[in-house]
Amino acid sequence: MKLKWFSVCAALCTFSSIATPWLDTQDNYLRQSLQSLAQAGLLTGPVNTYPIMWKNIAIDLNRIDSAALSPQLQFAVAHLRSALNANRGERQSGLKLKANSATANHQHFGESYFEDAALSLFQEVQSDSIAGRLQVNRRVLDDNITEQDNTLDGSYLALIRGNWVLQVDQAAVWWGPGQQSSLLLSNNARPLPSIRLTRHGWQPDERSWLRWLGPWSATTFLGYGQHNSAVPQTRYWGGRLTLRPVPALELGASRVIQWGGQGRSNGFSTLWDLVSYDQRDEIPADQRAAIDAAWHLQLAGFPLTVYTELADDDNQSGAPDELLQLWGVRSYFGESTGIHTVNLEYSDTYLTCADQLEAGNCAYQGSLYPEGYHRYGRIIGSGYGADAQVLSSAWHYQTLGGISWSAQLTLARYHQAAVSDSSWQLKLEHRRGLFDGLLSLQLRYLQQSPLRPELDHQVSAAGTWEYRF
């Protein structure tokens, strides 16, 4: 048995994460293993904020006796341990090749495809107190896109002091338990250049009056918008707190403020007035907030996680007029040769905002910034966009040899004025080792909708190959 699981570790380690202090949003299969262990109570802290620190995971993994677990949980433990071992290196370099026949309309957790093709080169280093990554991306864009051909997306510099990590980065984030979408912050848009402060460990507070909160994590950032928008260099502030007061329950609260920009007040006193809800001055800003919860339970011996996220798209003051909504359920099962994870999820961004007689054309719009809650044309929140009611299901399968498969079926109902239309999409993905690197292939079919004319490719394909040395 020991030999068998050592071979699993070796196989998975070849294709696992990188030398960073955290686990990022690119590997959905690693996230599935992480969430399966959280559902089983083997990981003690909240796991619905990404990037998520390796320190938290490593402490809990050291306590687990794999021999006492079911085969599918043994697989998840081996997967995370192999990724953690691969993450211990002090230095790592690599390259990634990416090709895409059509820009993916729905960006989900995992690899994002924003361009027709790209070449990324990166160098990463880490020690006990400092970590950094320089990533240079050369991109081939569609003729209608006016973004930069060269970017530093994926780069960061982090300083680790005590139980806190201070970093400057341009890295994707994902806030909330949603598997296919997230209402406030997701990887649907390219990442904001940001300064970020994050709690390194999720250990409970030792003070008796706070111990009831259980393991907790917190992060906050200050980011900058694109330089060529109607209001250049719009500021973004965000904060998120997650708790696990009991093993069966994870709670989260998030807030994002869009403020300032060229020609407007950008001082920290202005930001503090916004963060603290100081109403003495009328400060122009668009504010959004969300709460989320995940409940882990056993139903007739079957593991389930039921989750939700509710977001207020106009959080300036008072109670929300109407909420963006996300609801879902997730489970896992398997055998000694692999683990399956499945989920069903519903999201709704079709709102009737204040002073409107009819629903629609208000979610993610705001009142002060012509671009709304967008970065280079993509919503920073839900990948399905505004005015969409979406039911999606997904299946992931991982094997001992590092080969993975996934399928996702999405049925969306789009709204525009008094007109609505339905559209469905099927996405298939396969991942395996190739030439000492990691190959990922994706095939998509989209039923076209007249209400989404930008989604004009019915059949599309994409792929990446990554090599580390």
C-alpha positions as CSV (number, residue, x, y, z in Angstrom):
1,M,0.0,0.0,0.0
2,K,2.8,2.4,0.8
3,L,4.5,1.7,-2.5
4,K,1.3,2.3,-4.3
5,W,0.6,5.7,-2.8
6,F,4.3,6.7,-3.2
7,S,3.9,6.1,-6.9
8,V,0.7,8.3,-6.9
9,C,2.7,11.1,-5.2
10,A,5.4,10.8,-7.8
11,A,3.0,10.9,-10.7
12,L,1.0,13.8,-9.4
13,C,4.1,15.8,-8.3
14,T,5.3,16.0,-11.9
15,F,2.3,18.1,-12.9
16,S,1.5,20.1,-9.7
17,S,1.9,23.6,-8.5
18,I,4.8,25.9,-8.4
19,A,7.2,27.5,-5.8
20,T,4.8,30.1,-4.4
21,P,3.6,30.8,-0.9
22,W,0.0,30.1,-2.1
23,L,-2.2,28.1,-4.4
24,D,-3.5,30.2,-7.2
25,T,-6.6,30.1,-9.5
26,Q,-5.1,28.1,-12.4
27,D,-5.5,24.5,-11.2
28,N,-9.1,23.5,-10.8
29,Y,-8.2,19.9,-10.3
30,L,-6.0,20.7,-7.3
31,R,-8.9,22.9,-6.0
32,Q,-11.2,19.8,-6.2
33,S,-8.9,17.8,-4.0
34,L,-8.6,20.7,-1.6
35,Q,-12.3,21.1,-1.3
36,S,-12.9,17.3,-0.8
37,L,-10.6,17.4,2.2
38,A,-12.3,20.5,3.6
39,Q,-15.7,18.8,3.2
40,A,-14.4,15.8,5.1
41,G,-13.1,18.0,7.9
42,L,-9.4,17.1,7.2
43,L,-8.6,20.7,6.4
44,T,-9.7,22.8,9.3
45,G,-9.9,26.3,7.8
46,P,-12.0,28.2,5.2
47,V,-11.0,27.3,1.6
48,N,-13.1,29.8,-0.4
49,T,-10.6,32.5,-1.0
50,Y,-7.9,32.3,-3.7
51,P,-5.0,32.6,-3.7
52,I,-5.0,30.4,-0.6
53,M,-1.8,30.0,1.6
54,W,0.1,26.8,1.5
55,K,1.0,27.3,5.2
56,N,-2.6,26.5,6.2
57,I,-2.8,23.4,4.1
58,A,0.7,22.0,5.2
59,I,-0.1,22.1,8.9
60,D,-3.3,20.1,8.4
61,L,-1.7,17.6,6.0
62,N,0.9,16.8,8.6
63,R,-1.8,15.6,11.0
64,I,-3.6,13.3,8.5
65,D,-3.2,9.5,8.7
66,S,-3.9,8.5,5.2
67,A,-4.2,4.8,6.1
68,A,-7.4,5.5,8.0
69,L,-9.1,7.2,5.0
70,S,-11.3,6.1,2.2
71,P,-9.6,5.6,-1.2
72,Q,-10.9,8.8,-2.7
73,L,-9.7,10.9,0.3
74,Q,-6.3,9.0,0.2
75,F,-6.1,10.3,-3.4
76,A,-6.9,13.9,-2.4
77,V,-4.3,13.8,0.4
78,A,-1.6,12.4,-2.0
79,H,-2.5,15.0,-4.6
80,L,-2.1,17.9,-2.2
81,R,1.1,16.4,-0.6
82,S,2.7,16.0,-4.0
83,A,1.9,19.6,-4.9
84,L,3.2,20.8,-1.6
85,N,6.5,18.9,-2.1
86,A,6.8,20.4,-5.6
87,N,6.2,23.8,-4.0
88,R,9.2,23.5,-1.6
89,G,11.8,24.5,-4.2
90,E,13.7,27.8,-3.8
91,R,13.9,28.5,-7.5
92,Q,11.9,27.5,-10.6
93,S,11.6,28.7,-14.2
94,G,9.2,27.8,-16.9
95,L,7.4,28.6,-20.1
96,K,3.8,28.2,-21.2
97,L,2.5,28.1,-24.8
98,K,-1.2,28.9,-25.3
99,A,-3.5,28.8,-28.4
100,N,-7.1,29.6,-28.6
101,S,-9.4,29.6,-31.7
102,A,-11.9,32.0,-30.1
103,T,-12.0,34.0,-26.9
104,A,-13.8,31.9,-24.2
105,N,-17.1,33.7,-23.4
106,H,-17.4,32.1,-19.9
107,Q,-14.1,32.1,-18.0
108,H,-14.4,29.7,-15.0
109,F,-12.0,28.8,-12.2
110,G,-8.8,27.5,-13.9
111,E,-6.9,28.4,-17.0
112,S,-8.2,31.6,-18.6
113,Y,-8.1,32.2,-22.4
114,F,-8.1,36.0,-23.2
115,E,-6.1,36.0,-26.4
116,D,-5.6,34.0,-29.6
117,A,-2.2,32.9,-28.6
118,A,0.5,33.6,-26.0
119,L,4.0,32.8,-24.9
120,S,4.8,33.2,-21.2
121,L,8.2,33.0,-19.7
122,F,8.6,33.1,-15.9
123,Q,11.2,32.9,-13.2
124,E,10.2,32.3,-9.5
125,V,12.1,32.3,-6.3
126,Q,11.1,31.9,-2.6
127,S,12.5,31.8,0.8
128,D,11.1,31.8,4.3
129,S,10.7,35.6,4.2
130,I,10.4,36.7,0.6
131,A,9.0,35.3,-2.7
132,G,8.8,36.7,-6.2
133,R,7.8,35.8,-9.7
134,L,8.5,37.7,-12.9
135,Q,6.3,36.6,-15.7
136,V,6.4,38.1,-19.2
137,N,3.6,37.4,-21.6
138,R,3.8,37.9,-25.3
139,R,0.2,37.8,-26.7
140,V,-1.5,37.6,-30.1
141,L,-4.8,39.4,-29.9
142,D,-8.0,39.6,-32.0
143,D,-7.9,42.5,-34.4
144,N,-10.8,44.2,-32.5
145,I,-9.0,44.1,-29.1
146,T,-7.0,47.2,-28.1
147,E,-5.2,45.7,-25.1
148,Q,-1.4,45.4,-24.6
149,D,0.5,42.8,-26.6
150,N,3.0,42.4,-23.7
151,T,1.9,42.1,-20.1
152,L,3.2,41.1,-16.7
153,D,0.1,39.2,-15.6
154,G,1.0,36.5,-13.1
155,S,3.9,38.5,-11.6
156,Y,4.3,39.3,-7.9
157,L,6.7,40.3,-5.1
158,A,5.8,39.1,-1.6
159,L,7.2,39.9,1.8
160,I,6.4,37.4,4.6
161,R,6.5,38.7,8.2
162,G,5.0,36.9,11.1
163,N,1.5,35.8,10.2
164,W,1.1,38.3,7.4
165,V,2.1,38.5,3.7
166,L,2.5,41.9,2.0
167,Q,2.7,41.7,-1.8
168,V,2.7,43.7,-5.0
169,D,1.1,41.6,-7.7
170,Q,-0.9,41.3,-10.9
171,A,-2.4,38.0,-10.0
172,A,-5.9,36.5,-10.5
173,V,-8.2,36.1,-7.4
174,W,-11.4,34.2,-6.7
175,W,-13.6,35.1,-3.8
176,G,-16.4,32.8,-2.8
177,P,-17.5,29.1,-2.9
178,G,-18.8,29.2,-6.5
179,Q,-17.4,26.4,-8.7
180,Q,-18.2,27.9,-12.1
181,S,-18.7,31.6,-11.3
182,S,-18.2,34.2,-8.5
183,L,-20.3,37.3,-8.2
184,L,-17.8,39.8,-6.8
185,L,-14.3,38.8,-7.8
186,S,-13.3,36.1,-10.2
187,N,-10.7,35.3,-12.9
188,N,-13.1,36.3,-15.6
189,A,-11.2,39.6,-16.3
190,R,-7.5,40.1,-16.4
191,P,-6.0,40.8,-12.9
192,L,-5.7,44.2,-11.4
193,P,-2.2,45.5,-10.5
194,S,-2.5,45.6,-6.7
195,I,-0.9,46.0,-3.3
196,R,-2.3,43.2,-1.1
197,L,-2.1,42.2,2.6
198,T,-3.2,38.7,3.6
199,R,-3.2,36.7,6.8
200,H,-0.6,33.9,6.3
201,G,-2.2,31.2,8.6
202,W,-5.8,30.5,9.4
203,Q,-5.2,29.5,13.1
204,P,-8.0,30.6,15.5
205,D,-7.4,33.7,17.6
206,E,-6.2,32.7,21.1
207,R,-8.2,35.5,22.9
208,S,-11.2,33.9,24.6
209,W,-13.6,36.5,23.2
210,L,-12.6,35.8,19.6
211,R,-11.9,32.0,19.8
212,W,-15.5,31.2,18.9
213,L,-14.8,32.5,15.4
214,G,-12.7,29.4,14.7
215,P,-10.0,29.3,12.0
216,W,-10.2,32.5,10.0
217,S,-8.5,34.3,7.1
218,A,-8.5,37.9,5.9
219,T,-7.2,39.7,2.9
220,T,-7.3,43.3,1.6
221,F,-6.0,45.0,-1.5
222,L,-5.7,48.3,-3.3
223,G,-5.7,48.0,-7.1
224,Y,-5.6,50.2,-10.2
225,G,-7.8,50.1,-13.3
226,Q,-6.8,50.4,-16.9
227,H,-5.0,53.6,-18.1
228,N,-7.2,54.1,-21.2
229,S,-10.6,54.1,-19.7
230,A,-13.0,57.1,-19.6
231,V,-11.7,57.7,-16.0
232,P,-8.1,56.6,-16.2
233,Q,-6.5,54.8,-13.2
234,T,-9.7,54.2,-11.4
235,R,-8.9,52.8,-7.9
236,Y,-10.2,49.6,-6.4
237,W,-10.2,48.7,-2.8
238,G,-11.3,45.2,-1.6
239,G,-11.5,43.3,1.6
240,R,-12.6,39.8,2.5
241,L,-13.0,37.9,5.8
242,T,-13.7,34.2,6.0
243,L,-14.5,32.1,9.1
244,R,-15.0,28.5,10.0
245,P,-16.7,28.7,13.4
246,V,-17.6,25.0,13.3
247,P,-16.2,22.3,11.0
248,A,-19.4,22.0,9.0
249,L,-19.7,25.7,8.2
250,E,-17.6,28.2,6.2
251,L,-18.7,31.9,6.2
252,G,-17.4,34.8,4.1
253,A,-18.0,38.5,3.7
254,S,-16.5,40.6,0.9
255,R,-16.6,44.2,-0.2
256,V,-15.1,46.1,-3.2
257,I,-15.1,49.8,-3.7
258,Q,-14.5,51.5,-7.1
259,W,-13.4,55.1,-6.6
260,G,-11.1,57.9,-7.5
261,G,-9.2,58.0,-10.8
262,Q,-7.6,60.8,-12.8
263,G,-9.0,64.2,-11.7
264,R,-10.7,62.8,-8.6
265,S,-9.9,62.5,-5.0
266,N,-7.5,59.6,-4.5
267,G,-6.2,60.2,-1.0
268,F,-6.3,57.6,1.9
269,S,-8.6,59.9,3.9
270,T,-11.1,59.6,1.1
271,L,-10.7,55.8,1.0
272,W,-11.1,55.6,4.8
273,D,-14.3,57.5,4.7
274,L,-15.6,55.0,2.1
275,V,-14.5,51.9,3.9
276,S,-15.9,53.1,7.2
277,Y,-19.2,54.2,5.7
278,D,-18.6,57.8,6.8
279,Q,-21.7,59.7,5.4
280,R,-20.6,63.2,6.3
281,D,-19.3,63.9,2.8
282,E,-20.8,62.8,-0.5
283,I,-17.9,60.9,-2.0
284,P,-18.4,59.6,-5.5
285,A,-17.9,55.8,-5.6
286,D,-19.5,52.6,-6.7
287,Q,-19.6,50.0,-3.9
288,R,-20.4,46.3,-3.9
289,A,-20.6,43.7,-1.2
290,A,-21.3,40.0,-0.8
291,I,-21.8,37.3,1.8
292,D,-21.3,33.6,1.2
293,A,-21.6,30.4,3.1
294,A,-20.7,26.7,2.5
295,W,-22.3,23.9,4.6
296,H,-20.6,20.5,4.7
297,L,-22.9,17.5,5.5
298,Q,-23.5,13.9,5.0
299,L,-26.7,12.8,3.3
300,A,-27.4,9.0,3.6
301,G,-23.6,8.6,3.8
302,F,-23.0,10.7,0.7
303,P,-20.7,13.8,1.2
304,L,-22.3,17.1,0.2
305,T,-21.4,20.8,0.3
306,V,-24.3,23.2,-0.2
307,Y,-23.1,26.8,-0.9
308,T,-24.4,30.2,-1.7
309,E,-23.2,33.7,-2.5
310,L,-25.5,36.8,-2.3
311,A,-24.1,40.1,-3.6
312,D,-25.4,43.7,-3.3
313,D,-24.5,45.5,-6.5
314,D,-25.1,48.9,-5.0
315,N,-23.7,49.0,-1.5
316,Q,-23.7,52.7,-1.0
317,S,-26.1,52.8,1.9
318,G,-29.0,51.0,3.6
319,A,-30.3,47.5,2.8
320,P,-29.9,46.1,-0.7
321,D,-32.6,46.7,-3.2
322,E,-32.1,43.4,-4.9
323,L,-29.4,40.7,-4.8
324,L,-27.2,39.0,-7.3
325,Q,-27.5,35.3,-6.4
326,L,-25.5,32.1,-6.6
327,W,-26.5,28.7,-5.3
328,G,-24.9,25.3,-5.6
329,V,-24.2,21.9,-4.4
330,R,-21.0,19.8,-4.7
331,S,-20.0,16.2,-3.9
332,Y,-17.2,13.7,-4.6
333,F,-16.9,9.9,-4.9
334,G,-14.2,7.6,-6.3
335,E,-12.2,4.5,-6.0
336,S,-8.5,3.5,-5.5
337,T,-7.7,4.6,-9.1
338,G,-9.2,8.1,-9.2
339,I,-11.6,10.6,-7.8
340,H,-14.8,12.1,-9.3
341,T,-16.2,15.5,-8.2
342,V,-19.6,16.8,-9.4
343,N,-21.5,20.0,-8.8
344,L,-24.7,21.8,-9.9
345,E,-24.8,25.6,-9.7
346,Y,-27.3,28.4,-10.4
347,S,-26.5,32.1,-10.7
348,D,-28.7,35.1,-11.4
349,T,-27.5,38.6,-12.4
350,Y,-30.8,39.8,-13.7
351,L,-31.8,42.7,-11.4
352,T,-34.4,45.4,-11.0
353,C,-32.4,48.3,-9.6
354,A,-33.7,51.3,-7.6
355,D,-35.9,53.7,-9.6
356,Q,-36.3,51.2,-12.5
357,L,-39.7,50.1,-13.7
358,E,-38.3,47.0,-15.5
359,A,-35.5,44.6,-14.7
360,G,-32.2,44.6,-16.6
361,N,-29.3,46.8,-17.7
362,C,-28.1,47.7,-14.2
363,A,-26.0,44.9,-12.7
364,Y,-22.3,45.7,-12.7
365,Q,-23.0,49.1,-14.3
366,G,-22.7,51.6,-11.4
367,S,-23.4,55.3,-11.8
368,L,-20.0,57.0,-12.0
369,Y,-17.8,55.0,-14.4
370,P,-18.9,54.5,-18.0
371,E,-17.1,51.1,-18.1
372,G,-19.0,49.9,-15.1
373,Y,-17.4,47.0,-13.1
374,H,-15.2,45.9,-16.1
375,R,-11.6,45.6,-17.0
376,Y,-10.8,45.6,-20.7
377,G,-14.4,44.9,-21.5
378,R,-14.8,41.9,-19.1
379,I,-16.8,41.9,-15.9
380,I,-14.6,41.6,-12.9
381,G,-17.3,39.5,-11.2
382,S,-19.5,36.9,-12.9
383,G,-18.2,35.3,-16.1
384,Y,-21.7,35.0,-17.4
385,G,-22.2,38.8,-17.5
386,A,-25.2,40.9,-16.4
387,D,-28.8,40.1,-17.1
388,A,-28.2,36.3,-17.2
389,Q,-29.8,33.4,-15.3
390,V,-27.5,30.4,-15.6
391,L,-27.8,26.7,-14.6
392,S,-24.5,24.9,-14.9
393,S,-23.2,21.4,-14.0
394,A,-19.7,20.1,-14.0
395,W,-17.8,16.8,-13.6
396,H,-14.1,16.4,-12.9
397,Y,-12.1,13.1,-12.9
398,Q,-8.5,12.7,-11.8
399,T,-6.4,9.5,-12.1
400,L,-3.3,8.2,-10.4
401,G,-1.2,8.8,-13.4
402,G,-1.8,12.6,-13.5
403,I,-4.4,12.4,-16.3
404,S,-7.6,14.4,-15.8
405,W,-10.9,14.9,-17.6
406,S,-13.7,17.4,-17.1
407,A,-17.0,18.3,-18.7
408,Q,-19.3,21.2,-18.1
409,L,-22.8,21.8,-19.4
410,T,-24.3,25.3,-19.1
411,L,-27.8,26.5,-19.9
412,A,-28.1,30.3,-19.8
413,R,-31.1,32.6,-20.2
414,Y,-30.1,36.1,-21.4
415,H,-32.3,39.2,-21.0
416,Q,-32.4,42.5,-22.9
417,A,-35.2,45.0,-22.5
418,A,-38.4,42.9,-22.9
419,V,-36.7,40.2,-24.9
420,S,-35.1,37.0,-23.5
421,D,-33.3,34.1,-25.2
422,S,-31.8,30.8,-24.1
423,S,-28.4,29.4,-25.0
424,W,-26.4,26.3,-23.9
425,Q,-22.8,25.5,-23.9
426,L,-20.7,22.3,-23.5
427,K,-17.1,22.4,-22.5
428,L,-14.8,19.4,-22.5
429,E,-11.3,19.4,-21.1
430,H,-8.4,16.9,-20.9
431,R,-5.1,17.2,-19.1
432,R,-2.0,15.0,-19.2
433,G,1.7,15.0,-19.1
434,L,3.5,15.4,-22.5
435,F,7.3,15.8,-23.2
436,D,8.0,16.4,-19.5
437,G,5.4,19.2,-19.4
438,L,1.7,19.6,-18.8
439,L,-0.7,19.6,-21.7
440,S,-4.3,20.9,-21.3
441,L,-6.8,20.7,-24.2
442,Q,-10.3,22.3,-24.3
443,L,-13.2,21.9,-26.7
444,R,-16.3,24.1,-26.6
445,Y,-19.6,24.1,-28.3
446,L,-21.9,27.2,-27.9
447,Q,-25.5,27.6,-29.1
448,Q,-25.5,31.2,-30.4
449,S,-27.9,33.8,-29.0
450,P,-28.9,37.1,-30.7
451,L,-28.7,38.8,-27.3
452,R,-25.0,38.0,-27.1
453,P,-23.7,38.9,-30.6
454,E,-20.1,38.9,-29.3
455,L,-20.3,35.1,-28.8
456,D,-20.2,34.3,-32.4
457,H,-18.2,31.1,-32.5
458,Q,-20.2,27.9,-32.2
459,V,-17.3,25.5,-32.0
460,S,-13.9,26.5,-30.6
461,A,-10.8,24.9,-29.1
462,A,-8.0,25.9,-26.9
463,G,-4.9,24.4,-25.4
464,T,-1.8,25.1,-23.2
465,W,1.5,23.3,-22.7
466,E,3.6,24.2,-19.7
467,Y,7.2,23.2,-19.0
468,R,9.1,23.8,-15.8
469,F,12.8,23.5,-15.1
